[in-house]
Amino acid sequence: MSTTICNKNSNDEGARPYKCRDYGTKLSLNLQHFRRDGRFCDIDLISGKTKVKAHRVVLAASCAYFDAMFNVGLEESQKRHVSLPSVPPDILPMIIDFMYTGEIVIDKATVQHLMIAADMLQLRELVTGCGEYLRRELHPSNALGIFRYVLIIIIIYLCLNRVYKRDVDMTINTYSIACKCYYFSE
């Protein structure tokens, strides 16, 4: 492991802080190994027939959704398992792996489900990653499809945040106009 000496003020003459640059990586790898082996896991996340073991502290440190779930006295804070039916079963392990590693493979088959689930879980870093993927993949041949997807996300967001009916109607109307223009031009 490589080290770095930090120049912080200290009351003791000659005392110097020490920081191991690789310590965070070591910790992350150990947590991944613990999860893989089922060691110290204290929660099962369930979607369909998929069950993923995890550590509450890692989930809570990774995203506000789990932090709130485990801290505000919700029923799930006392249970050994949490059901996440709105996260597709094949997406759940990918998201939990991301929470442990900060790494994920995003492709056209998973980007939409990943983005929706990451947004629901308030995992902003993954939402950003999905947005960057969509931006890189934007091409005239798929622009309308991506536009449709973004509008659907906006509608879901507006509905979940209990906006006024007129705002939802306006968004749906804009989407309908865009679709008519697209189909008329074909």
N, C-alpha and C positions, 0 to 999 in steps of 0.2 A: 504494500500500500504506500502511495506517495503522500507526503505531508506538506502542509503549508504553515508557516508561522505568521500569525496575525499581529499587527502592531496596535494593540489596544492598551489604553492607560491602565496601570495597575498600582495599587497602593504599596505593594511589596517591591522593593528595589531588586532588579534582576529577574523578576517573575515575567514570564511570557506565556500568553495563551497558545494552545496547540489545537490545530484542527486537522483532522484526517479527511482529505478530499474524497476518498472512496468509501467513507463510512455509510453514507446514504445508500449507495449501490449495494453494499454488503447487507445492510438491513433489509432492503427491498428483496434481494435474492433469498435471504433466509425466510422472510415472510411467505414468499412464493413457495418455497420448499415445504414449509409448515402446512400451507394450505393444500398443496398437492398430496402430502402424506396424511392429511386430516388431523395434524397435531394442533392442539389449542384452538381449533375451530369451535365457535360457539353459536353459529347461526347457519341454517340451511335456507338458501333462496330457491324458490320453486316457481317454475313456469311450465305448465303442462306436465309432461313426464320428466322434465329436466330438473335435476336437483344439483345445486352448486354449493359446496361448503365454503365458508368464509369466516373472517374475524370481524366482529362488530367494530372494533377500534379502527381497522383499516377502512371499512366502508364509511364510517362516520368521518374519518379524516379526509376521505376522497371526495365526498360530495355532501352538499347541504341537505339533500333529501334524507339520507340515512342518519345524518347527524340529528336532524329534527325528530325523525322516527324513534331513535333510541334515547333521546333526551327529554322529550316533553311528556313522557308518561303514557304514550300510546300503548295499546294492547300489545303491539309487536315488540315493545321494549322488554317484555317479560317472556315472550315465546321463544322456543328453540328454532322455529321456522317462520319464514315470511313468504307469503304467496305474492307473486308479481305477474298476474295474468295478462297485463297489458304489454309486457315485454315478451316478444316471441321466444319460444324455447331455444332456438338455435342462436339467438342474439345474446341471451343472458350470459352464457359462459364467456363470450367475447368481451362484454362490458366489464365483467368482474375481473378478467385477466387484465384489461386496460387499467382498472383501478389499482392493481398491484404493480404493474410495470410501466404504465404511461405509454405503452406501445400497442398498436392494433393495425391489422391489415383491412383497409377499406376498399371495397370494390362496388361495381354497379349493382350487384345482386343484394348487397347488405346496406348500402349507404342510407337509404330511406328509413329502414327499420332502426338502424343505429342512431340516426339523428333524432328520431321521434323518442326512442327510449332514453337517450342521453339527455334530451331536453326535459323529459318527465322527471328524471333522476337529478336534474340540476347539475349535470356533469358538463360544465361549460367548455372545458378543454376538448372534450370529444365532439361537442356540437361544432366548435370551431374547426376541428379536423375534418368533419364531414362537409362543412361549408367550403373549406379549402379544396377538398376533393371535387365537389360539384363545380366550383369555379374553374379548376384545371380541366375538367372534362367538358366544359361548355363549348359547343360547336353549333353552327347553324342547323345541322341535321337533328340535334336533340334539344335545341333551345326551348321549344314549346313544351316539351315533356318536363324539363327542369322548371320552367315557368309555372306549369300546372302544379307540380309538386310543391313549389314554394308557396303558391296560393293556398293549397290545401293545408300546409303547415300554419300559415297565417290564420286561416279560418279556425283551425283547431285551437290555436293560441287564443284567439279572440273569444271563442266559446268557453274555453277553460277559465278564462279570466273574467267571465261574466260581463262582457261589454254589452252595450245597448244593441237591440235588435237591428236598428238602422245601420250600425257599423257592419254587422254580419251581412245584412242585405246588400250593402254597398259593395263589399268584397266579392260576394257571390255574383252580383251584377257585373262587376268588372271582369271577373273570370269568364262569365258567359259571353260577354262582348268579345273578349280576346279569342275565345274558341270559335265564335262565329266568323270572325275576321280570318282566322287561320283556315277553317274549312272552306270558306268562300273563295280563298285565294288558291286552293288546290285544283 
